[in-house]
Amino acid sequence: MDGFTRFLEEKFLPIAATLSQNRYLMSIRDGLVLSLPLMIVGSMMIVVAELPVDAYQNFMLNIFGENWKWWNWPVIFASTMGIVALIAVIGVSYALAKSHDKTPLPASAMALSGYFIILHQLPDGGYGTTYFAARGLFTAMIVAVVTAEIYNFVINKKLVITLPEQVPPAISAQFTALVPAAFTTLLWVVVRFIFMQTSYLTFNDFIFTVLQTPLLAVGTGAVGTFVAVFLNSAFWFVGIHGAQIVGSVMNPIWQAATQANLVAYQAGTDLPYIVTAEFISNLIYLGGSGATLSLAFIMSFLAKSKQIQYIGRLSIAPGIFNINETVTFGLPIIMNPMMLIPFF
């Protein structure tokens, strides 16, 4: 056990520390969090409309009539969970530009513009909403990262329009963003033109087919899920926030799976994925990483140590919401070989 612990400290910990400080992973994590309030509201409204209790459905039908769900899928779902890709392109570009110590709002505006440039347009000039939701999530992240990096690069090279100091900062920042905006707009127009010449027709279809679909297959499969959960526990064991590192990679995959299931449910077809963000939160991470909710109860009522009993009682309430730092740090689980196997 000492040899394994030493291996984790010498080999695994440096890798974990590097990943925990990766600018791009952290920006993706912080950017995707922006969609969380709307996703929660959208999910709650779906439960209100689709609660599978006949008595409830009949009651609502009698009170509000046959079309009482008019507000659910076409309105609330489309305006919350149906725009996660748009929120992601704004949030990720904002977070990445901010990490470079640049004014973040212009980067978000450029990234959103770039995303619309590469979207497929309908014959009437409008946009289909297919890639507003999770189907466009990976494309949105790519557009956000590339746009924010170009924005940062151009400003660092001082290829910008500089106004006198007397000009208000809010105005000056927009002129600073003028040249980067020209570069990013031109880039995404070129990307759109290139893919129009291919069988994919759009950059979105290319990314969805070549990248997102295979990643969904791997990330929602038994092996991919096992590896993700194992790495999450391994990171925590050496004192690194595993949920942040693994989540920054896997959450887009699991959220996309959730969205695909919702679309399939709305269409009345079989749900394509078992492993989704909700599956992970409610079944795999019950009580937090390592599924420590039951451990908190055991500590509270069966532990001989008064200190551990107290830690357990403190951990039950947050554990219900999958927050378990009091257990991992208080027991502790971190660097505790005796807790290694049950935690994994």
C-alpha positions as CSV (number, residue, x, y, z in Angstrom):
1,M,0.0,0.0,0.0
2,D,2.9,2.3,0.8
3,G,4.3,1.7,-2.7
4,F,1.0,2.5,-4.3
5,T,0.7,5.7,-2.3
6,R,4.2,6.7,-3.3
7,F,3.4,6.0,-6.9
8,L,0.4,8.3,-6.7
9,E,2.4,11.0,-5.1
10,E,5.4,10.8,-7.5
11,K,3.7,10.0,-10.8
12,F,0.0,10.7,-10.6
13,L,0.0,13.9,-8.5
14,P,2.1,16.0,-10.9
15,I,-0.2,15.1,-13.8
16,A,-3.2,15.9,-11.7
17,A,-1.8,19.2,-10.6
18,T,-1.1,20.1,-14.2
19,L,-4.6,19.3,-15.3
20,S,-6.1,21.2,-12.4
21,Q,-4.4,24.3,-13.7
22,N,-5.1,23.9,-17.3
23,R,-6.6,27.1,-18.7
24,Y,-8.8,25.5,-21.3
25,L,-10.3,22.8,-19.0
26,M,-11.1,25.4,-16.4
27,S,-12.6,27.8,-18.9
28,I,-14.8,25.1,-20.3
29,R,-15.9,24.2,-16.8
30,D,-16.6,27.8,-15.7
31,G,-18.3,28.6,-19.0
32,L,-20.7,25.6,-18.9
33,V,-21.7,26.5,-15.4
34,L,-23.4,29.5,-16.9
35,S,-26.2,27.3,-18.3
36,L,-26.9,25.6,-15.0
37,P,-29.7,27.8,-13.7
38,L,-31.6,27.6,-16.9
39,M,-31.1,23.8,-17.1
40,I,-32.4,23.4,-13.6
41,V,-35.5,25.6,-14.3
42,G,-36.1,23.8,-17.6
43,S,-35.8,20.4,-15.9
44,M,-38.3,21.4,-13.1
45,M,-40.8,22.6,-15.7
46,I,-40.5,19.3,-17.6
47,V,-41.3,17.5,-14.3
48,V,-44.3,19.7,-13.7
49,A,-45.7,19.0,-17.2
50,E,-44.7,15.3,-17.5
51,L,-45.1,14.0,-14.0
52,P,-46.1,10.3,-14.7
53,V,-49.0,10.2,-12.3
54,D,-52.4,9.6,-13.9
55,A,-54.3,11.4,-11.2
56,Y,-52.1,14.5,-11.5
57,Q,-52.4,14.5,-15.3
58,N,-56.1,14.1,-15.2
59,F,-56.4,16.9,-12.6
60,M,-54.4,19.3,-14.8
61,L,-56.3,18.3,-17.9
62,N,-59.7,19.0,-16.2
63,I,-58.5,22.4,-14.8
64,F,-56.6,23.8,-17.8
65,G,-57.9,21.9,-20.8
66,E,-56.3,19.7,-23.5
67,N,-53.6,22.2,-24.4
68,W,-52.4,22.9,-20.9
69,K,-48.8,21.9,-21.8
70,W,-48.5,24.5,-24.5
71,W,-45.8,26.3,-22.5
72,N,-43.6,23.3,-21.9
73,W,-41.6,21.9,-24.8
74,P,-42.1,24.7,-27.5
75,V,-41.6,27.6,-25.0
76,I,-39.7,26.8,-21.8
77,F,-37.6,23.9,-23.0
78,A,-36.7,25.7,-26.2
79,S,-35.7,28.8,-24.2
80,T,-33.7,27.1,-21.5
81,M,-32.3,23.7,-22.2
82,G,-32.8,24.3,-25.9
83,I,-30.1,27.0,-26.1
84,V,-27.3,25.4,-24.1
85,A,-24.9,25.6,-27.0
86,L,-25.5,29.4,-27.4
87,I,-24.9,29.8,-23.6
88,A,-21.8,27.7,-23.8
89,V,-20.2,29.7,-26.6
90,I,-20.8,32.9,-24.6
91,G,-19.7,31.4,-21.3
92,V,-16.6,29.6,-22.4
93,S,-15.2,32.5,-24.5
94,Y,-15.9,34.9,-21.6
95,A,-14.1,32.6,-19.1
96,L,-11.1,32.1,-21.4
97,A,-10.7,35.8,-22.2
98,K,-11.0,36.6,-18.5
99,S,-8.3,34.1,-17.7
100,H,-6.0,36.0,-20.2
101,D,-6.8,39.2,-18.3
102,K,-8.6,40.6,-21.3
103,T,-12.0,42.4,-21.4
104,P,-14.2,39.4,-21.7
105,L,-17.5,40.7,-23.1
106,P,-16.1,41.5,-26.6
107,A,-14.8,37.9,-26.8
108,S,-18.2,36.6,-26.0
109,A,-19.8,38.8,-28.7
110,M,-17.3,37.7,-31.3
111,A,-17.7,34.0,-30.4
112,L,-21.5,34.2,-30.6
113,S,-21.2,35.9,-34.0
114,G,-18.8,33.3,-35.2
115,Y,-21.1,30.5,-34.1
116,F,-24.0,32.0,-36.1
117,I,-21.7,32.3,-39.1
118,I,-21.1,28.6,-39.3
119,L,-24.7,27.6,-38.6
120,H,-26.8,26.2,-41.4
121,Q,-29.3,28.6,-42.7
122,L,-32.8,27.8,-43.8
123,P,-34.0,28.7,-47.3
124,D,-35.8,31.8,-45.9
125,G,-32.6,33.0,-44.3
126,G,-33.5,32.0,-40.8
127,Y,-31.7,29.5,-38.5
128,G,-32.8,26.0,-37.5
129,T,-32.6,25.5,-33.8
130,T,-31.1,22.0,-33.9
131,Y,-27.6,23.2,-33.1
132,F,-28.8,25.7,-30.4
133,A,-29.1,22.8,-28.0
134,A,-26.6,20.0,-26.9
135,R,-26.2,18.8,-30.5
136,G,-24.0,21.9,-31.0
137,L,-22.3,21.8,-27.7
138,F,-18.9,20.6,-28.9
139,T,-18.9,23.0,-31.8
140,A,-19.8,25.8,-29.5
141,M,-16.8,25.1,-27.2
142,I,-14.4,24.9,-30.2
143,V,-15.7,28.2,-31.6
144,A,-15.4,29.8,-28.1
145,V,-11.9,28.7,-27.5
146,V,-10.5,29.5,-30.9
147,T,-12.2,33.0,-30.9
148,A,-11.0,33.9,-27.4
149,E,-7.4,32.8,-28.3
150,I,-7.4,34.9,-31.5
151,Y,-8.8,37.8,-29.5
152,N,-6.0,37.4,-26.9
153,F,-3.3,36.9,-29.6
154,V,-4.2,39.9,-31.6
155,I,-4.3,42.2,-28.5
156,N,-1.0,40.8,-27.2
157,K,0.6,41.6,-30.6
158,K,-0.8,45.1,-30.3
159,L,-2.7,44.8,-33.6
160,V,-5.4,47.0,-32.3
161,I,-6.8,50.5,-32.6
162,T,-5.7,52.6,-29.6
163,L,-7.7,55.6,-28.6
164,P,-6.6,58.5,-26.4
165,E,-6.8,58.1,-22.6
166,Q,-9.6,60.7,-22.5
167,V,-11.9,58.3,-24.2
168,P,-14.1,56.3,-21.7
169,P,-12.8,52.8,-21.1
170,A,-16.1,51.2,-22.2
171,I,-15.7,52.8,-25.7
172,S,-12.0,52.2,-25.9
173,A,-12.5,48.5,-25.2
174,Q,-14.8,48.1,-28.2
175,F,-12.3,49.8,-30.6
176,T,-9.6,47.5,-29.2
177,A,-11.8,44.6,-30.2
178,L,-12.3,45.9,-33.7
179,V,-9.3,44.2,-35.3
180,P,-9.7,40.9,-33.5
181,A,-13.4,40.9,-34.5
182,A,-12.4,41.3,-38.2
183,F,-9.9,38.4,-37.9
184,T,-12.4,36.0,-36.2
185,T,-15.2,36.9,-38.6
186,L,-13.0,36.2,-41.6
187,L,-11.9,32.9,-40.1
188,W,-15.4,31.6,-39.5
189,V,-16.5,32.7,-42.9
190,V,-13.6,30.8,-44.4
191,V,-14.5,27.7,-42.3
192,R,-18.1,27.9,-43.5
193,F,-17.0,28.1,-47.1
194,I,-14.6,25.2,-46.8
195,F,-17.2,22.9,-45.3
196,M,-19.8,24.0,-47.8
197,Q,-17.6,22.2,-50.4
198,T,-17.7,18.9,-48.5
199,S,-20.3,16.2,-47.9
200,Y,-20.8,17.5,-44.4
201,L,-22.0,20.9,-45.7
202,T,-21.5,22.6,-42.3
203,F,-18.8,22.7,-39.6
204,N,-21.5,21.7,-37.0
205,D,-22.3,18.5,-38.9
206,F,-18.6,17.6,-39.2
207,I,-17.9,18.0,-35.5
208,F,-21.1,16.2,-34.5
209,T,-20.3,13.2,-36.8
210,V,-16.5,13.0,-36.3
211,L,-16.1,14.1,-32.7
212,Q,-19.3,14.4,-30.6
213,T,-21.0,11.2,-31.6
214,P,-17.9,9.0,-31.0
215,L,-17.2,10.8,-27.7
216,L,-20.8,10.2,-26.6
217,A,-20.5,6.5,-27.5
218,V,-17.3,6.2,-25.4
219,G,-18.2,8.6,-22.6
220,T,-21.6,7.0,-22.0
221,G,-20.4,3.4,-22.3
222,A,-19.5,1.2,-19.4
223,V,-15.7,1.4,-19.9
224,G,-15.7,5.2,-20.4
225,T,-17.9,5.8,-17.4
226,F,-15.7,3.5,-15.2
227,V,-12.5,5.3,-16.3
228,A,-14.1,8.7,-15.6
229,V,-15.3,7.7,-12.1
230,F,-12.0,6.0,-11.3
231,L,-10.0,9.1,-12.3
232,N,-12.3,11.3,-10.3
233,S,-11.7,9.2,-7.2
234,A,-8.0,9.0,-7.9
235,F,-7.7,12.8,-8.2
236,W,-9.6,13.3,-4.9
237,F,-7.4,10.7,-3.2
238,V,-4.3,12.8,-3.9
239,G,-6.0,16.1,-2.9
240,I,-7.0,17.4,-6.3
241,H,-10.6,18.4,-6.9
242,G,-11.5,15.4,-9.1
243,A,-15.0,16.7,-10.0
244,Q,-13.5,19.8,-11.5
245,I,-10.9,18.0,-13.7
246,V,-13.0,15.0,-14.8
247,G,-16.2,17.1,-15.0
248,S,-14.6,19.7,-17.4
249,V,-14.0,16.9,-19.8
250,M,-17.0,14.6,-19.2
251,N,-19.8,17.0,-18.3
252,P,-20.2,18.2,-21.9
253,I,-20.6,14.6,-23.0
254,W,-23.0,13.7,-20.2
255,Q,-25.1,16.9,-20.7
256,A,-25.3,16.2,-24.4
257,A,-26.6,12.7,-23.6
258,T,-29.2,14.2,-21.3
259,Q,-30.3,16.5,-24.1
260,A,-30.5,13.7,-26.6
261,N,-32.7,11.7,-24.2
262,L,-35.0,14.7,-23.8
263,V,-35.3,15.1,-27.5
264,A,-36.0,11.4,-27.9
265,Y,-38.6,11.5,-25.1
266,Q,-40.3,14.5,-26.7
267,A,-40.5,12.6,-30.0
268,G,-41.9,9.5,-28.3
269,T,-38.9,7.3,-29.2
270,D,-36.6,5.1,-27.1
271,L,-34.0,7.0,-25.0
272,P,-30.6,6.5,-26.6
273,Y,-28.4,6.8,-23.5
274,I,-28.3,5.3,-20.1
275,V,-25.4,7.3,-18.7
276,T,-26.3,10.9,-18.5
277,A,-25.5,13.8,-16.2
278,E,-28.4,12.9,-14.0
279,F,-27.4,9.2,-13.9
280,I,-24.0,10.2,-12.7
281,S,-25.2,12.7,-10.1
282,N,-28.1,10.6,-8.7
283,L,-26.7,7.0,-8.9
284,I,-22.9,7.1,-9.2
285,Y,-22.0,10.1,-7.0
286,L,-24.8,9.6,-4.4
287,G,-23.6,11.9,-1.7
288,G,-20.7,13.2,-3.7
289,S,-17.5,11.7,-5.2
290,G,-17.1,8.1,-3.9
291,A,-20.8,7.9,-3.0
292,T,-20.2,8.8,0.6
293,L,-23.7,9.5,1.8
294,S,-24.0,6.1,3.4
295,L,-20.6,6.6,4.9
296,A,-21.8,9.9,6.5
297,F,-24.7,8.0,8.2
298,I,-22.4,5.2,9.4
299,M,-20.0,7.8,10.8
300,S,-22.8,9.5,12.6
301,F,-24.4,6.5,14.3
302,L,-21.8,3.7,14.4
303,A,-18.4,5.4,14.8
304,K,-16.7,5.0,18.2
305,S,-14.9,8.3,17.9
306,K,-16.9,11.3,18.9
307,Q,-14.9,13.4,16.5
308,I,-15.9,11.2,13.5
309,Q,-19.5,11.1,14.7
310,Y,-19.6,14.9,14.7
311,I,-18.0,15.0,11.2
312,G,-20.6,12.5,10.0
313,R,-23.5,14.5,11.3
314,L,-22.1,17.6,9.7
315,S,-21.8,15.7,6.4
316,I,-25.3,14.4,6.0
317,A,-27.1,17.5,5.0
318,P,-24.6,18.7,2.3
319,G,-24.2,15.0,1.2
320,I,-27.9,15.0,0.2
321,F,-26.8,17.6,-2.4
322,N,-23.7,15.6,-3.4
323,I,-21.3,17.9,-1.4
324,N,-18.9,15.8,0.6
325,E,-15.8,17.8,1.2
326,T,-16.4,17.5,5.0
327,V,-16.0,13.7,4.6
328,T,-13.1,13.7,2.2
329,F,-11.1,16.3,4.2
330,G,-12.5,15.6,7.7
331,L,-12.2,11.8,7.9
332,P,-9.9,12.1,6.0
333,I,-10.1,10.1,2.8
334,I,-7.3,12.1,1.1
335,M,-4.0,10.2,1.3
336,N,-5.6,7.6,3.6
337,P,-4.8,4.1,2.3
338,M,-7.4,2.5,4.6
339,M,-10.1,4.4,2.7
340,L,-8.7,3.9,-0.7
341,I,-10.6,0.8,-1.8
342,P,-14.1,1.8,-0.6
343,F,-13.7,5.3,-2.0
344,F,-12.8,3.9,-5.4
